[in-house]
Amino acid sequence: MTSRPTGQLVPAATGYDLVLTRTYRASADDVWASVTEPDRTARWFGAWRGTAAPGRTVEVQLAFEESAPWCPVRIGACEPPRRLAVSMEDEAGSWPLELLLTETGGTTELRLVHHLDTTEPLGETGPGWEYYLDMLTAARTGGPRPAFGDYYPAQKAYFESLA
């Protein structure tokens, strides 16, 4: 499978936003469930445990990463089925993210926004988010899972060129 990078870099008040978008022929409620319910997130990203609520921290198992580590995810905002703002933490640092859903006529657009202080990590993070969003699509459609090698390092130059 050859994937085409879709991410865009947008200047923001405190840095940059890396924005990746996918569209699904489904209600916002259904797509929301795919990105928030532990049994469904396990299919494309990883299961999570804990009590989910704004201001709380849950643990997410990065099931498709080497050694499948657990990492803390602080929930900044949860506005079903429209907006989820979280900050993930791992050995690479803190990752402030938002998932924004907009439904129009039975079709839902999902925008993943990774808030960045600098453009330095684009070559690594951009391909990773493309991979995970395509994993979400495969989980939702029952299609084959993508191979990470189709994303990294293949898309690295594209994302570095956005800076």
N, C-alpha and C positions, 0 to 999 in steps of 0.2 A: 504494500500500500504506500503510495506517495501522497503526502499531505502538503497542502499549501498553507503557509503562514497567513494569519488574518489580523494579528495584533496591530494596534495603532498606539502611538505615543502622543499624549496630550499634555501640554504644559498645565500645571496646577498651581494654586496659590503657594503651596509649600514644597514644590518639587515637580514631579511628573506623575501622570497616571498612565499605566499600561492597560489598555482596554481591549478585551477579546469578547466576541459576540457569537452566540449560536441561536438559531431559531428552531422552535419545535411546534409541530402541529398538535398542540395540547393546551389544556387550560393552565393558567398560572398556578392554581392549586396543585395540579399534578406535577408540574416541574418543580415547584417548591418542595413537595414531598421527596423528589429525587435528590435534592440538595440538603435536606434537613433530617430525614428519617434515617436512623442508624442502619437498618437493614438494607435500605436503598443506597446510602452513601458507600456502604461496604462493597457494592458491585462495581464502583468506578473510582473511588478515592480511598476509602477506608471506613471501618466502623468507628463509632465514638461511644464514650461512656461518660456518665456524670449527669448532673441536673442542669439542663440547658435553660438559660434565662439571661437577659441583659445584665451585664456586670459580673456574671459567673464565668468560671473556666471549666471546660470539659477537656477530655483527652481524646485525641484522634489517632488511630493507628494508620500510619501511612503504608497501607497494605501492598502497594505496588513499588515501594522503594526498597533498596537493599536492606536486609535485616528487619523490614517492616516495623520501624520504631514507633513508639507512642510519643506524641508531642502535645503540649498544652495549647489550647485555643481559647482565647478570651473573647467572649461575645460582647461587642460594643452596642449593637442594636439588632433587634429582631422585630420586623414589622411584616408578619405574614399577609399575603404571599408576595410581597413586593420588594423587601430589602432585608438583607442580612449583612451586618458589618462585623468582622472578626479580626483578631490579630493572632496569627500563628507564631509559634516560637520553635526553632530547632537550632542545630549547631551552626547554621548560617546566619542566624539573627532573628529579628522580628519581621513578620510579613503582614502589614495591614492590608486587608482585602475587603471588598464589598461585592455582593451578588445582588444585582438589580434586575427585577423581572417586570416586563410590561406585556400585558395581554391585549390583543386586538383581534376580534373576530375569530376566536378559537385558536389563534396562533400566539405563542409566547416567545418573546425575545429575552434571552438571558445575557446580561452583560457582566463579565467578571472584570473588576477594576482592582488592579494592584497598585497601591499608592507607594511611590518611590521617592526617596530623598535625592537620589542620583541615578544616572542612566547606566552606571557601571555594571550592574548585574543583568542587563537586558539579554545578553547573548546566552545566558544559562536559564533565566527564569521564563522568558518568552516561550521557548520551545516546550518547556515543562508544562506551562498552562495550556498550550495548544493540545498537547498530549492528553492531559487530564480532561479537557472539555470534549475531546473526541472519545475518550473512555466513557464519559457520561452519555454521549450520543449512542455509542455501541450498547451500553447498558439499557438505555431506553428503547432501542429498536431491536435488540436481540442480535445485532450484527457482530462481526468478528472484532475482537479487541485489537487496537492498533499496537504496533511495535514501537517502543521508545526510540529505537535506532532510526526510525523514519523521521524523527523530530530533532534529535540531537546527536551529532553536531550539524545535521543537514540544514536546520533553520537558524543556526547561530549567526551567520553573516547577515541575514535579513534583519534580525532583531538588533544587532549592533549598528546597522545602517540607519535605524530609526533615530539614533542619538544625533 
